[in-house]
Amino acid sequence: MSLFEDLKLNVEQGKKEAVLALVAQALDQGHSAQQILQQGLIAAMDIVGAKMEQEEMFIPEVLRAAKTMEAGLEILKPLLGVGDMQVSGKVVMGTVKGDLHDIGKNLVAMLLSSAGFEVIDLGINVAPAVFAQKAEATGADFLGMSALLTTTMPMMAATIEELEKAGLRGRVRVLIGGAPVTQAYADQIGADGYASDAGAAIKVAKELGAVKA
Amino acid sequence: MTQLRNASQVGRLGFLSEQNKRDIYLAALEVLANVGMRVYHEEAKTLLLEAGCTLTPQDRVLMPRHLVEQARLCVPSVVNLYDRDGTLALELGGYNSYFGPGSDLMSTYDLETGAHRPSTLKDVARAARLCDALPHLDFIMSSAHPTDQDPHLSYLLSFAEMMQNTRKPLVMTAENERDLSVMIQIARELRGGAEALRQKPYLVVYNEPISPLEHPEESLSKLLLCADTGVPSIYSPAPLAGATAPITVAGHTTQGVAESLFGLVVHQLRKPGAPFLFGIGPAVLDLVTAQSSYNAVEYLMTYMCAVEMAKWLDIPNWGYAGTSDSQLLDAQAGMEATQITFLAMQAGSNLSHDVGYLDFGLTGSLEEIVLVDEFISMNRRLLAGIEVNRDTLALEAIAEAGPGGQYMTSEHTYRYMRAVQWRPTILNRHGRERWLADGGLDLAARARQKALDLLATHQVPALPADLAVKTDELIGAFAAAGA
């Protein structure tokens, strides 16, 4: 097996020690950091993404592969140029005010992160003003909100209003999700994207990202 | 060997107390000793009379208790079956449970067109190949009856098709000892001799008396041939409650036990220690519609009694699974086919057939076979039981996650998830959006798609060329002699 094949397989299987050793070995052999990133780490995550789509991998395996990829990237970072590391976008996210149910939001955050987004997770019970303030302070491209309760869903609309007041609505695209949330509700409150599950959330974010670029 | 064991590790539904089982056994012995049975096979009759049975003026054979007891001492508690390649495949006995299709369905729902049409030899081949591909069907029967062939050749031609289209062990029906002896000859060619086939049985023969209390010439001929050759034999009646058997569950069971044990005695007298399967096909005549039900609740009760009696007698049993009386693969079929299958699994019914039956055992559905395979897969996981130990109690993982934490990146989840979480192949686990995007299909349609995909892709290694030639020769000679 070639070095890069070996590296990709170990990223896919979430074997951190092996990946660190292989990245070091690749550098020793004279491969550029850019080449290792593109043909090793990112190529591996493309395979992982496809296998997740095909339902061959379990989500915890995808998350572990992403963590492993990040560990490899840490070695390369100092060697990479400014334009070498492309971030898909910056996402501020949390559960809305009054809602403490965060496992779905956490899963989306982890998957977005593994798909190359920079995620700023505000946690649970986030007030509309806090969402707007953090979105502005971080220069976020996306704002993601999650709600499990029909009683807390109106906070999504309130947050969008808050973004408008702050003059951020043109720059920040709003993504919403959660069990009771629907596309119809997203349309009604003027959200930019809705996803019915975690896998779909990543797709929607990527599509919206591509529109901007 | 451990991977072959499919016994339920959890509690079982019990229908009979120890006293009930003794009572049923004693009642069956009384039927054998005092009512007697009619035997249409002279050689078998002589065998029985010489062993101590008596003949009444009404030509009934009365069987004394000690002959049954003697047969019980001789009959093996475990019967092993080996696949086409000679690998151990099924260990019939104890609470191990295995599944396969039924045989001789006159009509088939065409997989491609959905049309209800007469079954053909091609359906036998397709069912065998599909079942070969499905991991939770363990043995093969003909499924369809080839109505497009000479009836006297139909069983033999089916046997040849099944041998070509699956590696799994076979359960065969045959017209009489003549076509059966050709099947055994072919199986000996496969194994490399009579002794090799005796050591590693490849086929089981399904023989049946006729209820009430009659033993036809053909059934006993085949039973004796099995005893002589070491080919395992089922001897299972199909007493029809309310018509050819008592209407009560206890009476239904009693007559069935007596009929099956009568065959056991003939079989063990001929060859002590020969492999035998006890069974009752406890059909129920619906006394309003006059249909013979495979899924009446009383059927299920007598079936469970039969399995419990088999365990009590410590003889491997022949059973039923995956059947429905419905006219098509609808919600009724889902409900009935899964209930009988689950009952069979939890009871540890050893060799359960008829997966894919609809329409009172008259019409076959490959989609139903696919559906039941999935159900067996799911419930083998369920009945494997729950492991409770320090590591599965997950105290460290719980402490690590803590309040408000998560387990998606926990080492514990990573380590156990694939072993713990059973994956469906056709049951829907997608949200509405993805389900709609995938065509919004119901379970029957997804089962159909899986069957089509498997039939398009699954290959069974060809038989050695000389064996294929020999098989054709033997069947040709049989056909010529018959004509």
Interface residues (C-beta under 8 A of the other chain):
Chain A: G14 F58 I59 P60 E61 L63 R64 K67 D102 I103 N106 L107 M110 I124 S196 D197 A200
Chain B: G404 Q406 M408 T409 S410 T413 Y414 M417 R418 Q421 G431 R432 E433 R434
